[in-house]
Amino acid sequence: MSHAHEHVSNTGRIWKVFALLSVITTVEVILGIIKPELLHFTTFLGMNLLNWIFIILTVYKAYWIMWAFMHLEGEVSALRWAVVGPLVFLIMYLVFILLVEADYIFEIFKNATIKWNF
């Protein structure tokens, strides 16, 4: 009896994605421990470059998790965008809120009589 579709093992693919995610996580941890002055004290769009790198690397890892482990690579384009589109919008919204609210809180504590107590 022959089967039209045979199961193909994705073990190699899983290990490659695991290695990629591990390398990215290791880079994030090393940057978080070392905190290079150039990245930590350089500001871009209201946030230091180190935080931007963390956000970009985290989004990149999320992309690979969705692409490989949620099996989006084999889906039609419309379904991929139905999953990825709202997440891209949500990430941009959360980064916007992070920047606006963090700046607001900083200005309140900087210019008010309330002092930093934490």
DRENDREN-368356 format. One record per atom (N, C-alpha, C, O, CB): chain; atom name; x, y, z. Coordinates in pm, 1 decimal. Atoms other than C-alpha are relative to their C-alpha. Glycine has a CB too. Example, Ala and Ser with C-alpha at 12.3 -4.5 7.8 and 13.67 -1.06 7.14 Angstrom:
REM residues 2
unit; site; X; Y; Z
A; N; 89.0; -119.0; 0.0
A; CA; 1230.0; -450.0; 780.0
A; C; 90.0; 120.0; 0.0
A; O; 193.6; 118.1; 66.5
A; CB; -99.2; 2.7; 124.6
A; N; -82.0; -119.0; -6.0
A; CA; 1367.0; -106.0; 714.0
A; C; -77.0; 109.0; 73.0
A; O; -26.1; 219.8; 89.9
A; CB; 41.4; 46.2; -141.5
//
This chain:
REM residues 118
unit; site; X; Y; Z
A; N; 84.6; -117.8; 0.0
A; CA; 0.0; 0.0; 0.0
A; C; 89.2; 124.1; 0.0
A; O; 178.4; 136.4; 83.9
A; CB; -96.3; -0.2; 122.4
A; N; -81.2; -121.7; 2.8
A; CA; 147.1; 335.6; -94.3
A; C; -83.4; 116.9; 49.2
A; O; -203.0; 127.4; 22.0
A; CB; 54.3; 27.8; -142.6
A; N; 67.1; -118.6; -52.5
A; CA; 62.3; 656.3; 79.0
A; C; 34.2; 119.2; -87.4
A; O; 147.8; 134.6; -132.4
A; CB; 40.3; 26.7; 147.3
A; N; -21.1; -118.2; 82.7
A; CA; 18.5; 977.1; -114.5
A; C; 90.8; 101.2; 70.9
A; O; 174.8; 165.4; 7.8
A; CB; -134.7; 64.9; -35.1
A; N; -80.5; -95.9; -76.8
A; CA; 171.8; 1187.1; 164.0
A; C; 72.4; -76.0; 109.4
A; O; 10.2; -141.4; 193.2
A; CB; -88.6; 114.4; 60.5
A; N; -77.5; 62.9; -105.5
A; CA; 451.7; 1057.5; 377.3
A; C; 47.6; 109.2; 95.2
A; O; 77.1; 221.9; 55.3
A; CB; 120.5; -81.0; -58.4
A; N; -45.4; -94.6; -101.9
A; CA; 550.8; 1223.8; 700.3
A; C; 150.0; 21.0; -12.6
A; O; 227.3; -74.8; -11.3
A; CB; -35.8; -50.1; 141.8
A; N; -140.7; -34.1; 8.4
A; CA; 881.8; 1403.3; 667.2
A; C; 43.6; 55.1; 134.5
A; O; -20.8; 144.4; 189.5
A; CB; 27.0; 102.1; -114.0
A; N; -49.3; -45.1; -129.6
A; CA; 1083.0; 1450.8; 983.7
A; C; 61.0; 139.2; -12.3
A; O; 138.9; 166.4; -103.7
A; CB; 103.5; -99.3; 56.3
A; N; -52.7; -136.1; -2.9
A; CA; 1160.7; 1812.4; 1066.1
A; C; 99.4; 18.2; 113.6
A; O; 122.4; 130.3; 159.0
A; CB; -113.6; 100.8; 13.6
A; N; -90.8; -7.2; -114.3
A; CA; 1408.8; 1730.2; 1339.2
A; C; 117.1; 94.0; -28.5
A; O; 153.5; 175.3; 56.4
A; CB; 52.0; -139.8; 35.5
A; N; -111.5; -88.4; 35.0
A; CA; 1696.2; 1901.7; 1156.6
A; C; -41.2; 145.7; -0.8
A; O; 32.2; 231.7; 47.9
A; CB; 56.2; -37.5; -135.1
A; N; 51.6; -137.3; 4.7
A; CA; 1487.3; 2212.7; 1096.4
A; C; -23.7; 54.4; 140.3
A; O; 8.0; 169.7; 169.5
A; CB; -130.3; 5.8; -81.0
A; N; 25.9; -42.4; -137.9
A; CA; 1381.7; 2225.4; 1460.9
A; C; 130.8; 34.5; 70.2
A; O; 138.1; 135.1; 140.9
A; CB; -75.1; -110.3; 77.8
A; N; -129.3; -27.0; -63.2
A; CA; 1744.4; 2205.5; 1575.9
A; C; 64.1; 127.8; -54.5
A; O; 128.4; 201.4; 20.3
A; CB; 94.4; -118.3; -20.8
A; N; -54.9; -123.2; 58.3
A; CA; 1846.3; 2483.3; 1333.6
A; C; -68.6; 123.4; 58.5
A; O; -2.8; 221.3; 93.8
A; CB; -15.8; -1.4; -153.5
A; N; 74.1; -112.9; -58.4
A; CA; 1571.7; 2713.8; 1460.4
A; C; 35.8; 14.7; 147.6
A; O; 51.9; 126.5; 196.6
A; CB; -153.5; -19.9; -16.8
A; N; -39.5; -3.4; -141.1
A; CA; 1659.3; 2620.6; 1819.9
A; C; 137.9; 64.7; 14.5
A; O; 158.5; 146.7; 104.0
A; CB; 0.9; -143.0; 60.1
A; N; -134.8; -58.1; -5.6
A; CA; 2026.2; 2707.2; 1753.0
A; C; -5.6; 150.4; -27.0
A; O; 59.9; 228.2; 42.4
A; CB; 93.6; -69.4; -102.1
A; N; 13.9; -142.2; 30.9
A; CA; 1928.5; 3041.2; 1594.1
A; C; -57.5; 77.1; 118.7
A; O; -5.0; 181.9; 156.3
A; CB; -89.0; 19.1; -123.2
A; N; 61.8; -66.8; -114.8
A; CA; 1701.8; 3133.4; 1886.3
A; C; 94.3; 2.8; 119.8
A; O; 95.7; 100.1; 195.2
A; CB; -131.0; -69.8; 38.3
A; N; -96.1; 5.2; -110.9
A; CA; 1970.8; 3025.5; 2135.2
A; C; 110.4; 103.5; -18.0
A; O; 150.1; 169.4; 78.1
A; CB; 61.1; -140.2; 11.4
A; N; -104.5; -99.4; 26.7
A; CA; 2235.5; 3242.9; 1967.5
A; C; -53.3; 140.6; 25.3
A; O; 14.3; 222.2; 87.9
A; CB; 51.8; -12.5; -145.3
A; N; 58.7; -133.1; -20.2
A; CA; 2004.0; 3545.0; 1965.1
A; C; -21.0; 27.5; 148.7
A; O; 7.6; 137.3; 196.3
A; CB; -134.2; 12.3; -75.9
A; N; 20.4; -16.8; -144.1
A; CA; 1912.7; 3490.0; 2331.1
A; C; 132.6; 21.1; 71.4
A; O; 141.5; 103.0; 162.9
A; CB; -72.7; -121.6; 58.7
A; N; -132.4; -16.7; -60.2
A; CA; 2280.3; 3454.8; 2422.0
A; C; 53.7; 140.9; -24.6
A; O; 111.6; 201.9; 65.3
A; CB; 97.9; -104.5; -56.0
A; N; -42.5; -137.1; 31.3
A; CA; 2357.6; 3784.1; 2245.5
A; C; -75.8; 99.1; 88.2
A; O; -16.2; 193.0; 141.0
A; CB; -23.4; 32.2; -150.6
A; N; 79.3; -88.7; -86.1
A; CA; 2071.5; 3951.8; 2436.0
A; C; 49.8; -2.4; 144.0
A; O; 62.3; 102.5; 207.2
A; CB; -147.6; -39.8; -4.3
A; N; -46.6; 12.0; -138.6
A; CA; 2196.2; 3819.1; 2770.3
A; C; 135.8; 66.4; 15.9
A; O; 158.2; 138.7; 113.0
A; CB; 7.8; -148.0; 42.5
A; N; -132.9; -61.9; -8.1
A; CA; 2556.1; 3923.8; 2699.9
A; C; -10.7; 152.2; -6.2
A; O; 54.3; 222.2; 71.4
A; CB; 90.7; -51.4; -113.6
A; N; 19.0; -145.4; 7.3
A; CA; 2444.5; 4272.8; 2594.1
A; C; -62.4; 54.4; 128.6
A; O; -27.8; 163.9; 172.8
A; CB; -88.4; 36.2; -120.3
A; N; 62.9; -43.2; -124.7
A; CA; 2227.6; 4294.2; 2907.4
A; C; 97.2; 2.1; 116.8
A; O; 83.6; 84.4; 207.3
A; CB; -116.2; -89.9; 32.9
A; N; -99.2; 4.2; -107.6
A; CA; 2520.6; 4203.6; 3130.8
A; C; 106.6; 107.0; -20.1
A; O; 142.6; 178.5; 73.3
A; CB; 65.2; -138.6; 7.5
A; N; -109.7; -92.9; 28.6
A; CA; 2786.9; 4413.6; 2959.1
A; C; -48.6; 144.6; -9.5
A; O; 18.9; 235.3; 39.2
A; CB; 69.8; -39.6; -129.9
A; N; 56.4; -133.6; 24.6
A; CA; 2568.0; 4714.3; 2864.3
A; C; 104.8; 94.7; -57.8
A; O; 151.5; 185.2; 11.3
A; CB; -57.2; 58.8; 130.0
A; N; -101.2; -88.7; 60.7
A; CA; 2811.2; 4877.3; 2619.3
A; C; -43.4; 146.4; 7.5
A; O; -157.7; 180.4; -23.1
A; CB; 25.4; -39.8; -147.3
A; N; 32.8; -141.9; -19.0
A; CA; 2828.6; 5251.4; 2687.1
A; C; -52.6; 64.2; -127.1
A; O; -144.6; 145.7; -122.2
A; CB; 122.0; 76.0; 48.3
A; N; 44.4; -57.2; 126.7
A; CA; 2789.4; 5336.6; 2319.5
A; C; -148.1; -26.6; -23.7
A; O; -220.1; 62.3; -69.0
A; CB; 82.4; -56.3; -115.5
A; N; 140.7; 34.9; 20.6
A; CA; 2454.7; 5155.1; 2304.9
A; C; -88.5; 48.1; 114.3
A; O; -203.6; 86.0; 92.7
A; CB; -14.5; -150.2; -16.0
A; N; 81.0; -32.7; -117.9
A; CA; 2338.6; 5234.4; 2657.6
A; C; -26.4; 150.2; 13.4
A; O; -132.2; 190.5; 61.7
A; CB; 68.9; -50.7; 125.5
A; N; 15.2; -144.4; -19.5
A; CA; 2392.5; 5611.4; 2648.1
A; C; -29.1; 76.6; -128.4
A; O; -29.5; 199.6; -127.6
A; CB; 123.9; 55.3; 62.8
A; N; 39.4; -64.5; 125.1
A; CA; 2299.7; 5682.5; 2285.0
A; C; -150.8; -12.3; -15.4
A; O; -205.1; -122.7; -13.3
A; CB; 73.8; -63.0; -122.3
A; N; 145.9; -1.1; 7.1
A; CA; 1936.4; 5783.1; 2247.2
A; C; -46.7; 12.4; -144.8
A; O; 8.0; 89.4; -223.7
A; CB; -57.3; 115.1; 84.5
A; N; 62.9; -6.3; 132.2
A; CA; 1724.4; 5723.8; 1938.4
A; C; -150.2; -10.5; 19.4
A; O; -198.3; -109.0; 75.3
A; CB; 52.8; -113.6; -95.1
A; N; 146.2; -5.1; -14.9
A; CA; 1352.9; 5818.5; 1927.5
A; C; -44.4; -19.0; 144.6
A; O; -140.6; -91.0; 171.4
A; CB; -65.0; -106.1; -87.1
A; N; 40.9; 0.2; -139.2
A; CA; 1336.6; 5862.8; 2303.0
A; C; 41.6; -121.2; 80.4
A; O; 2.1; -134.6; 196.2
A; CB; -144.0; 12.5; 6.7
A; N; -41.9; 120.4; -73.0
A; CA; 1498.4; 5533.3; 2398.3
A; C; 143.5; -32.2; -40.3
A; O; 184.5; -5.1; -153.2
A; CB; -95.8; -121.9; -29.5
A; N; -139.0; 29.1; 34.5
A; CA; 1857.0; 5413.8; 2416.5
A; C; 9.3; -115.5; -99.3
A; O; -80.6; -199.1; -109.5
A; CB; 80.3; -32.5; 126.1
A; N; -17.9; 99.5; 106.1
A; CA; 1995.5; 5196.8; 2138.6
A; C; -2.4; -142.9; 52.7
A; O; -45.9; -234.0; -17.8
A; CB; 130.5; 24.8; -72.4
A; N; -0.1; 133.8; -57.7
A; CA; 2039.0; 4899.4; 2370.9
A; C; -142.6; -53.5; 12.4
A; O; -167.8; -170.1; -18.0
A; CB; 68.9; 0.9; 137.3
A; N; 139.8; 42.9; -8.8
A; CA; 1664.5; 4886.5; 2436.0
A; C; -58.5; -28.3; -137.0
A; O; -135.7; -122.7; -153.4
A; CB; -83.5; 105.5; 70.8
A; N; 46.6; 25.9; 136.3
A; CA; 1596.5; 4915.5; 2061.7
A; C; 50.7; -134.8; -50.1
A; O; -22.7; -209.4; -114.9
A; CB; 45.6; 112.2; -94.6
A; N; -55.7; 128.9; 41.8
A; CA; 1828.4; 4621.2; 2000.2
A; C; -76.1; -113.7; 66.2
A; O; -106.7; -213.6; 1.0
A; CB; 150.2; -8.9; 34.6
A; N; 77.2; 103.6; -69.3
A; CA; 1643.8; 4417.6; 2265.4
A; C; -137.1; -19.2; -64.4
A; O; -181.0; -132.5; -84.4
A; CB; -16.3; 36.0; 148.4
A; N; 132.5; 9.1; 61.1
A; CA; 1306.8; 4498.7; 2107.7
A; C; 9.4; -67.0; -136.6
A; O; -69.7; -156.0; -167.6
A; CB; -63.7; 139.8; -13.0
A; N; -14.3; 57.1; 134.4
A; CA; 1426.2; 4416.6; 1755.2
A; C; 33.9; -148.4; 6.6
A; O; -24.2; -228.2; -66.9
A; CB; 108.3; 75.0; -78.9
A; N; -36.7; 141.7; -11.0
A; CA; 1589.6; 4088.7; 1859.5
A; C; -115.8; -84.0; 54.0
A; O; -134.1; -198.3; 12.0
A; CB; 122.6; -16.0; 90.6
A; N; 114.6; 73.2; -53.7
A; CA; 1282.3; 3986.5; 2058.7
A; C; -107.6; -18.8; -106.5
A; O; -167.6; -125.9; -116.1
A; CB; -58.2; 73.4; 121.3
A; N; 97.3; 12.2; 108.8
A; CA; 1052.9; 4058.6; 1764.0
A; C; 49.2; -101.6; -103.1
A; O; -30.2; -179.6; -155.5
A; CB; -24.9; 137.7; -67.2
A; N; -58.0; 95.6; 93.4
A; CA; 1289.3; 3861.6; 1538.2
A; C; -17.1; -143.3; 51.6
A; O; -49.3; -234.0; -25.1
A; CB; 149.0; 31.3; -22.9
A; N; 21.0; 133.8; -58.1
A; CA; 1273.0; 3564.9; 1778.0
A; C; -147.3; -39.4; -7.3
A; O; -179.1; -154.3; -37.7
A; CB; 48.8; -4.0; 146.9
A; N; 143.5; 29.8; 8.0
A; CA; 893.3; 3588.8; 1790.0
A; C; -38.8; -39.3; -141.8
A; O; -119.5; -130.1; -161.9
A; CB; -83.3; 121.0; 46.0
A; N; 25.3; 33.5; 140.3
A; CA; 887.0; 3584.9; 1409.6
A; C; 40.1; -144.2; -27.8
A; O; -37.6; -219.0; -87.1
A; CB; 76.3; 96.0; -93.7
A; N; -46.2; 136.0; 28.1
A; CA; 1092.1; 3264.6; 1394.7
A; C; -80.8; -104.8; 75.3
A; O; -102.4; -214.8; 24.3
A; CB; 146.7; -13.4; 35.6
A; N; 83.7; 93.7; -74.7
A; CA; 883.1; 3098.9; 1664.7
A; C; -131.4; -21.2; -74.4
A; O; -177.5; -134.3; -89.8
A; CB; -26.3; 51.8; 144.2
A; N; 125.4; 13.7; 75.6
A; CA; 566.3; 3173.8; 1468.7
A; C; 23.9; -71.1; -132.8
A; O; -54.1; -158.3; -171.2
A; CB; -63.4; 138.2; -24.9
A; N; -26.4; 54.0; 132.7
A; CA; 722.3; 3084.7; 1133.4
A; C; 26.4; -150.1; 5.7
A; O; -26.4; -226.1; -75.5
A; CB; 118.6; 71.8; -63.7
A; N; -41.6; 140.4; -3.5
A; CA; 872.1; 2751.8; 1238.7
A; C; -92.0; -86.8; 84.6
A; O; -135.6; -192.8; 39.7
A; CB; 140.8; -10.5; 52.7
A; N; 71.7; 87.5; -92.7
A; CA; 678.8; 2620.9; 1536.6
A; C; -151.7; 10.2; -11.2
A; O; -222.9; -81.2; 30.1
A; CB; 41.1; 31.3; 140.3
A; N; 142.8; -10.1; 26.4
A; CA; 334.3; 2751.0; 1443.8
A; C; -29.7; -38.4; -144.6
A; O; -144.0; -30.1; -189.6
A; CB; -50.6; 142.2; 29.4
A; N; 11.0; 52.1; 136.4
A; CA; 397.5; 2618.3; 1090.1
A; C; -61.0; 100.3; -97.9
A; O; -136.4; 62.7; -187.6
A; CB; -82.8; -125.9; 0.5
A; N; 52.1; -101.0; 91.8
A; CA; 318.0; 2947.9; 918.5
A; C; 70.0; -4.0; -135.3
A; O; 17.6; 48.9; -233.3
A; CB; 14.4; 138.0; 61.0
A; N; -73.5; 1.6; 125.8
A; CA; 578.7; 2880.7; 650.7
A; C; -72.5; -76.7; -109.1
A; O; -52.2; -49.6; -227.4
A; CB; 136.2; -59.5; 21.0
A; N; 69.7; 79.2; 99.5
A; CA; 352.5; 2629.9; 479.7
A; C; -141.6; 46.2; -29.0
A; O; -214.0; -17.9; -105.2
A; CB; -3.3; -140.2; 43.2
A; N; 137.7; -48.7; 18.2
A; CA; 33.8; 2835.6; 493.0
A; C; -7.8; 98.7; -115.4
A; O; 93.7; 148.7; -163.9
A; CB; -51.7; 66.1; 129.1
A; N; 21.3; -98.6; 105.8
A; CA; -117.6; 3059.6; 229.2
A; C; 28.1; 139.6; 54.8
A; O; 21.2; 163.1; 175.4
A; CB; -144.8; -8.9; -56.2
A; N; -40.2; -135.5; -38.5
A; CA; -17.9; 3425.6; 232.7
A; C; -106.7; 71.3; 83.3
A; O; -73.7; 141.7; 178.7
A; CB; 30.7; 81.8; -124.0
A; N; 108.1; -69.3; -72.4
A; CA; -360.6; 3548.5; 352.8
A; C; -4.8; -43.4; 146.3
A; O; -25.9; 39.9; 234.4
A; CB; -136.2; -27.3; -67.2
A; N; 2.7; 47.1; -138.8
A; CA; -349.2; 3330.7; 664.6
A; C; 121.8; 51.0; 76.3
A; O; 111.5; 89.0; 192.9
A; CB; -5.3; -154.0; 5.0
A; N; -120.3; -52.4; -66.5
A; CA; 7.1; 3434.5; 741.6
A; C; -20.9; 144.2; 41.1
A; O; 11.7; 182.1; 153.6
A; CB; 123.0; -11.2; -92.0
A; N; 22.5; -140.4; -33.0
A; CA; -91.0; 3800.8; 725.0
A; C; -110.7; 16.6; 104.0
A; O; -108.0; 111.6; 182.2
A; CB; -34.8; 78.5; -125.9
A; N; 106.2; -6.9; -101.3
A; CA; -404.0; 3734.2; 931.9
A; C; 56.3; -23.5; 139.5
A; O; 2.5; 27.3; 237.8
A; CB; -110.2; -102.9; -30.1
A; N; -63.4; 26.2; -129.5
A; CA; -177.1; 3608.3; 1209.6
A; C; 104.7; 107.0; 30.9
A; O; 108.4; 160.5; 141.7
A; CB; 64.7; -140.2; 1.3
A; N; -113.6; -88.8; -23.6
A; CA; 125.7; 3834.8; 1166.8
A; C; -41.9; 147.8; 1.7
A; O; 12.6; 225.2; 80.5
A; CB; 106.5; -22.5; -107.0
A; N; 41.6; -139.8; 8.4
A; CA; -51.5; 4162.7; 1076.6
A; C; -43.2; 60.1; 133.1
A; O; 10.3; 163.5; 173.1
A; CB; -111.6; 12.6; -97.3
A; N; 40.0; -56.1; -129.9
A; CA; -229.7; 4217.4; 1409.2
A; C; 114.1; 3.1; 101.3
A; O; 120.3; 93.4; 184.6
A; CB; -115.3; -79.6; 57.0
A; N; -112.2; 0.6; -93.5
A; CA; 86.7; 4122.3; 1597.7
A; C; 97.0; 113.4; -29.5
A; O; 150.5; 174.6; 62.9
A; CB; 73.0; -133.8; -5.4
A; N; -86.7; -112.6; 36.1
A; CA; 293.3; 4376.7; 1405.2
A; C; -62.0; 130.1; 50.2
A; O; 7.2; 214.0; 107.9
A; CB; 22.6; 5.9; -154.0
A; N; 69.1; -119.3; -49.4
A; CA; 32.7; 4642.7; 1482.8
A; C; 8.6; 9.0; 152.1
A; O; 35.5; 116.4; 205.9
A; CB; -147.0; -0.7; -44.5
A; N; -5.2; 0.9; -146.1
A; CA; 24.3; 4540.0; 1850.7
A; C; 139.7; 34.9; 51.2
A; O; 153.4; 110.2; 147.7
A; CB; -42.6; -136.9; 53.6
A; N; -136.9; -29.7; -43.0
A; CA; 403.0; 4551.2; 1881.6
A; C; 31.0; 148.1; -20.0
A; O; 88.9; 211.7; 68.1
A; CB; 101.6; -86.8; -77.5
A; N; -23.7; -142.6; 23.7
A; CA; 419.5; 4897.3; 1722.6
A; C; -77.3; 84.5; 101.9
A; O; -25.5; 184.8; 151.2
A; CB; -41.1; 38.8; -144.5
A; N; 80.1; -73.3; -98.4
A; CA; 140.6; 5015.7; 1954.0
A; C; 64.6; -5.6; 138.5
A; O; 72.0; 95.9; 207.8
A; CB; -142.7; -57.0; 6.0
A; N; -61.5; 14.1; -132.0
A; CA; 313.0; 4878.4; 2264.5
A; C; 130.8; 78.2; 10.2
A; O; 159.9; 135.5; 115.1
A; CB; 25.2; -147.2; 30.7
A; N; -122.5; -79.5; -0.4
A; CA; 644.3; 5039.2; 2169.5
A; C; -34.9; 148.3; 8.6
A; O; 31.9; 222.9; 80.2
A; CB; 84.8; -28.8; -126.6
A; N; 44.4; -139.0; -7.9
A; CA; 462.0; 5370.4; 2114.8
A; C; -42.5; 35.5; 143.0
A; O; -2.1; 139.0; 196.0
A; CB; -116.4; 24.7; -98.0
A; N; 43.8; -24.7; -138.1
A; CA; 295.3; 5345.7; 2457.0
A; C; 119.3; 1.9; 93.7
A; O; 125.8; 85.9; 183.5
A; CB; -101.2; -107.0; 45.4
A; N; -120.0; 3.8; -82.8
A; CA; 629.5; 5252.5; 2614.1
A; C; 75.0; 132.6; -8.5
A; O; 116.4; 187.1; 93.8
A; CB; 91.3; -115.9; -42.7
A; N; -74.4; -123.9; 17.4
A; CA; 796.6; 5560.8; 2467.3
A; C; -73.4; 120.1; 56.4
A; O; -13.6; 202.3; 125.8
A; CB; 29.2; 22.5; -145.4
A; N; 77.4; -116.6; -44.3
A; CA; 517.3; 5808.5; 2539.3
A; C; -15.7; 0.9; 151.1
A; O; 8.8; 103.3; 214.9
A; CB; -137.9; 1.7; -66.7
A; N; 24.0; 4.9; -144.0
A; CA; 438.1; 5694.6; 2891.6
A; C; 128.7; 8.5; 80.8
A; O; 130.8; 71.0; 186.8
A; CB; -73.9; -126.7; 35.7
A; N; -127.0; -7.3; -72.3
A; CA; 799.9; 5649.2; 2996.9
A; C; 51.4; 143.2; 2.2
A; O; 102.1; 189.7; 104.3
A; CB; 104.7; -93.4; -64.1
A; N; -43.2; -138.7; 5.3
A; CA; 881.7; 6000.7; 2882.2
A; C; -86.5; 86.8; 91.1
A; O; -35.0; 175.9; 158.6
A; CB; -4.9; 52.2; -144.0
A; N; 91.6; -75.6; -86.3
A; CA; 574.5; 6138.5; 3062.0
A; C; 36.3; -18.7; 146.8
A; O; 45.1; 78.5; 221.8
A; CB; -145.7; -43.6; -24.4
A; N; -35.3; 28.9; -140.2
A; CA; 666.9; 5966.7; 3389.8
A; C; 134.0; 64.4; 34.5
A; O; 150.0; 121.0; 142.6
A; CB; 6.0; -153.6; 25.1
A; N; -129.8; -61.7; -25.3
A; CA; 1027.2; 6084.3; 3357.3
A; C; -14.1; 150.5; 20.3
A; O; 45.0; 206.5; 112.7
A; CB; 96.2; -28.9; -115.5
A; N; 18.5; -145.1; -11.7
A; CA; 916.9; 6445.3; 3303.8
A; C; -72.9; 36.9; 128.9
A; O; -40.7; 138.5; 190.5
A; CB; -77.5; 53.5; -120.6
A; N; 71.8; -27.2; -124.8
A; CA; 675.4; 6429.4; 3599.0
A; C; 95.9; -3.6; 118.0
A; O; 94.7; 86.4; 202.0
A; CB; -114.0; -101.7; 20.8
A; N; -92.7; 11.0; -112.0
A; CA; 946.8; 6311.7; 3835.7
A; C; 112.8; 102.6; -9.3
A; O; 163.0; 147.5; 93.7
A; CB; 58.0; -140.3; 6.0
A; N; -110.0; -95.2; 17.7
A; CA; 1209.6; 6546.8; 3689.6
A; C; -42.3; 141.1; 39.1
A; O; 35.1; 213.1; 102.2
A; CB; 49.1; -1.5; -145.2
A; N; 43.1; -138.4; -19.2
A; CA; 1003.6; 6866.7; 3711.8
A; C; -91.5; 21.4; 119.7
A; O; -126.0; 135.9; 148.7
A; CB; -69.3; 47.3; -122.2
A; N; 96.5; -15.1; -109.1
A; CA; 775.8; 6801.1; 4009.7
A; C; 71.0; -6.2; 134.7
A; O; 191.7; -28.3; 144.1
A; CB; -108.9; -109.0; -8.1
A; N; -55.3; 9.5; -135.3
A; CA; 822.2; 6806.0; 4382.5
A; C; 10.0; -144.8; 45.1
A; O; 76.2; -175.2; 144.4
A; CB; -85.7; 79.5; 98.5
A; N; -10.7; 142.0; -33.0
A; CA; 777.9; 6431.0; 4388.4
A; C; 141.2; -45.7; -34.0
A; O; 190.2; -19.2; -143.8
A; CB; -107.2; -85.3; -76.8
A; N; -136.6; 44.1; 22.8
A; CA; 1120.0; 6274.3; 4423.0
A; C; 0.2; -149.3; -31.5
A; O; -93.4; -222.6; 0.2
A; CB; 89.1; 30.6; 122.9
A; N; -16.9; 143.7; 30.7
A; CA; 1245.4; 5940.0; 4297.5
A; C; 15.9; -73.7; 132.8
A; O; 109.8; -45.9; 207.3
A; CB; 125.4; -25.9; -95.4
A; N; -10.1; 73.6; -125.3
A; CA; 1183.9; 5701.8; 4585.8
A; C; 11.4; -150.1; -23.8
A; O; -14.9; -230.6; 65.6
A; CB; -120.2; 29.7; 88.1
A; N; -19.0; 143.0; 28.3
A; CA; 1252.7; 5373.2; 4415.3
A; C; 125.9; -18.6; -79.5
A; O; 160.9; -131.5; -114.2
A; CB; -120.5; -59.1; -76.0
//
